[in-house]
Structure formats: structure tokens, C-alpha cells
Amino acid sequence: MRSFNAKMDRRAVTLLGLGGAVLALSGCGFRPVYGTGGSDSGVDAMEDLEATKINLIEDREGQVLHNLLLDRFNPKGRPTKSRYTLDVTLNFSTVDRGTLIDATVTRAELTVVAEAALTIVEETKLFKSRAVSTYSVSTSDYAAEVAKKNALDRTLVVIADDLRIQIATFFEKQRLLKG
């Protein structure tokens, strides 16, 4: 019986602590970036993201990133009236990280750097995102190529998520400075 009461006491303390944390966050001005109706102007960061036209990006990797950004910025489809334009360039580098005594490469590191330029009327704001991924280099050419493609796809997902967060945060900061 005593252990049951002790468990209930711990649960009650935990619930009170969580309730206090929620109240503290609501009182300090915390607002979710992707929330709706939270700002005085009636516009939130998600609406700004949806009003962003994402220009085409060169090469196959650029097409993949373009589609990932479209999914994150414009989930309802491309904007009919865009207020912002996003241009992205990609740079890649690969470094051998694991080698055997006979100089056979066993591990590689792929770094992808995206430089994004968000154009707002006549002003341009620059963003930069970097993602690193490693992969095994096999003696089979096909397996090595599949591993490299998988590493590249993983880094592009990280970059798309990072750019969305950076740009949504930028929009929210701009809104707070105006208001």
C-alpha cells in the first residue's frame, strides 16, 4: 500500500510540474512559429512560407532539394501570388575517411552546403545550411553508388528541414520587429 501512495505522490508532483511549465511558457510570450492566429496581424510564418516561390535548382540533386522544399514550404501547392522568391545553390565535397593498408577506401564523408537567397521585394536575405553524411564504400560499384545516393538523399532532407526552420524563424522575427 505504501509503494502505491509513493507512486501517486510522484505522479502528482510530475503533473504539477508540467502544469507549471505550461503556464510559465504561456506567460513569457512563447508562441509556436507554425501556429495559426497567434500573431496580431493574423499572418503567421506558415503563410509566409506558403507565399514563397522556390526557383528551380540545377542538376538532379537540385531537383530533389527543390521538391523537398516545395513539400515543406508549399504543402497546398505552388503559390498563385508569391511575395517572396527563394534561390538555392548547392556545393558538394567528398572526402575519404576510411582506408585499408592497401589504400582501398572503405568509408567516405559527403558534405553538402546550400546557399539560399530569399528575395523580399528588392531586399535579399542570405541563409546557409550544411549537412554531412558518411557512407560505406563497397568493392561493388553498384553498392557503393547506392550508398552514396542514400547519403546524398539524407543530407538533402536535413538541408530542406534546416532551411525551412531558418526562414520561418526569419519571418517570425520580422513580424515581431514590426509589431
C-alpha positions as CSV (number, residue, x, y, z in Angstrom):
1,M,0.0,0.0,0.0
2,R,2.8,2.4,0.9
3,S,4.5,2.0,-2.6
4,F,1.2,2.7,-4.3
5,N,0.9,6.0,-2.4
6,A,4.5,6.9,-3.2
7,K,3.9,6.4,-6.9
8,M,0.8,8.5,-6.8
9,D,2.7,11.3,-5.0
10,R,5.4,11.2,-7.6
11,R,2.8,11.4,-10.4
12,A,1.0,14.3,-8.7
13,V,4.3,16.2,-8.4
14,T,5.2,15.5,-12.0
15,L,1.8,16.7,-13.2
16,L,2.0,19.8,-11.1
17,G,5.5,20.5,-12.5
18,L,4.3,20.0,-16.1
19,G,1.3,22.3,-15.5
20,G,3.6,25.0,-14.0
21,A,5.9,24.7,-17.1
22,V,3.0,25.2,-19.5
23,L,1.7,28.2,-17.5
24,A,5.2,29.7,-17.4
25,L,5.6,29.3,-21.2
26,S,2.3,30.9,-21.9
27,G,3.1,33.9,-19.7
28,C,6.6,34.6,-21.1
29,G,5.4,35.4,-24.6
30,F,6.3,31.9,-26.1
31,R,4.4,31.4,-29.4
32,P,4.8,28.5,-31.8
33,V,6.4,29.5,-35.1
34,Y,4.0,27.4,-37.2
35,G,0.9,28.2,-35.2
36,T,-2.2,30.0,-36.6
37,G,-3.8,33.0,-35.2
38,G,-1.0,33.7,-32.7
39,S,0.1,37.0,-34.2
40,D,-1.7,40.3,-34.0
41,S,-1.6,40.7,-37.8
42,G,-3.4,37.5,-38.4
43,V,-0.5,36.2,-40.6
44,D,1.9,33.5,-39.4
45,A,5.2,32.1,-40.6
46,M,3.4,29.2,-42.3
47,E,1.5,31.7,-44.5
48,D,4.8,33.4,-45.4
49,L,6.4,30.1,-46.3
50,E,3.4,29.3,-48.5
51,A,3.8,32.6,-50.2
52,T,7.4,31.8,-51.2
53,K,8.2,30.8,-54.8
54,I,11.1,28.3,-54.9
55,N,13.0,28.7,-58.1
56,L,14.5,25.6,-59.9
57,I,17.8,24.3,-58.7
58,E,20.4,22.9,-61.1
59,D,21.2,19.2,-61.5
60,R,19.4,16.1,-60.2
61,E,20.3,16.8,-56.6
62,G,18.9,20.3,-57.1
63,Q,15.6,18.8,-58.4
64,V,15.4,16.6,-55.3
65,L,16.1,19.5,-52.9
66,H,13.6,21.7,-54.9
67,N,10.8,19.0,-54.4
68,L,11.7,18.7,-50.7
69,L,11.5,22.4,-50.2
70,L,8.1,22.5,-52.1
71,D,6.8,19.9,-49.7
72,R,7.9,21.9,-46.7
73,F,7.1,25.4,-47.9
74,N,4.0,24.9,-50.1
75,P,2.2,21.7,-48.9
76,K,-1.0,23.0,-50.6
77,G,0.6,23.6,-53.9
78,R,2.6,26.3,-55.5
79,P,1.6,29.9,-54.6
80,T,-0.6,31.7,-57.0
81,K,0.7,35.1,-55.7
82,S,4.2,34.8,-54.3
83,R,5.5,37.6,-52.1
84,Y,9.0,36.0,-51.8
85,T,11.4,34.2,-54.0
86,L,14.0,31.6,-52.9
87,D,17.1,30.8,-55.0
88,V,19.4,28.0,-53.8
89,T,22.8,26.8,-55.0
90,L,24.4,23.5,-53.9
91,N,28.0,22.6,-53.4
92,F,29.3,19.1,-52.8
93,S,32.5,17.6,-51.5
94,T,33.5,14.1,-50.7
95,V,36.5,13.0,-48.5
96,D,37.8,9.5,-48.0
97,R,37.7,8.7,-44.3
98,G,38.5,5.0,-44.0
99,T,41.3,3.2,-45.9
100,L,42.8,-0.2,-45.6
101,I,46.6,-0.9,-45.7
102,D,46.4,-1.5,-49.4
103,A,44.8,2.0,-49.9
104,T,41.3,0.7,-50.5
105,V,38.7,3.2,-49.4
106,T,36.1,1.8,-47.0
107,R,34.3,4.9,-45.8
108,A,33.6,8.3,-47.3
109,E,32.2,11.5,-46.0
110,L,29.9,13.6,-48.1
111,T,29.4,17.3,-47.3
112,V,26.6,19.3,-48.9
113,V,26.4,23.1,-48.5
114,A,23.3,25.0,-49.6
115,E,23.4,28.8,-50.0
116,A,19.9,30.2,-50.2
117,A,18.9,33.8,-51.1
118,L,15.4,34.9,-50.1
119,T,14.3,37.9,-52.1
120,I,11.7,40.2,-50.4
121,V,10.7,43.0,-52.8
122,E,14.1,44.5,-53.5
123,E,16.0,43.2,-50.4
124,T,17.8,39.8,-50.3
125,K,18.4,37.8,-47.1
126,L,21.1,35.1,-47.3
127,F,20.8,31.7,-45.5
128,K,23.3,28.9,-45.4
129,S,22.8,25.3,-44.5
130,R,25.4,22.5,-44.2
131,A,24.9,18.8,-43.8
132,V,27.4,15.9,-43.5
133,S,26.8,12.3,-44.1
134,T,29.0,9.2,-44.2
135,Y,28.6,6.0,-46.1
136,S,30.4,2.7,-46.7
137,V,32.4,2.3,-49.9
138,S,32.0,-1.2,-51.1
139,T,34.1,-3.2,-53.6
140,S,30.9,-3.5,-55.6
141,D,30.5,-0.4,-57.8
142,Y,26.7,-0.7,-57.6
143,A,26.6,-1.0,-53.8
144,A,29.0,2.0,-53.5
145,E,26.8,4.1,-55.8
146,V,23.6,3.2,-53.9
147,A,25.3,4.0,-50.6
148,K,26.4,7.4,-51.9
149,K,23.0,8.2,-53.3
150,N,21.4,7.3,-50.0
151,A,23.9,9.6,-48.1
152,L,23.1,12.4,-50.5
153,D,19.4,12.0,-50.1
154,R,19.7,12.1,-46.3
155,T,21.8,15.3,-46.4
156,L,19.3,16.9,-48.7
157,V,16.4,16.2,-46.3
158,V,18.4,17.7,-43.4
159,I,19.1,20.8,-45.5
160,A,15.5,21.2,-46.6
161,D,14.4,21.0,-42.9
162,D,17.1,23.4,-41.8
163,L,16.3,26.0,-44.4
164,R,12.6,25.8,-43.5
165,I,13.4,26.4,-39.9
166,Q,15.8,29.3,-40.6
167,I,13.4,31.1,-43.0
168,A,10.3,30.6,-40.8
169,T,12.3,32.0,-37.9
170,F,13.4,34.9,-40.0
171,F,9.7,35.6,-40.9
172,E,8.7,35.5,-37.3
173,K,11.5,37.8,-36.2
174,Q,10.5,40.3,-38.9
175,R,6.9,40.1,-37.7
176,L,7.9,40.7,-34.1
177,L,10.1,43.7,-35.1
178,K,7.2,45.3,-37.0
179,G,4.7,44.7,-34.2
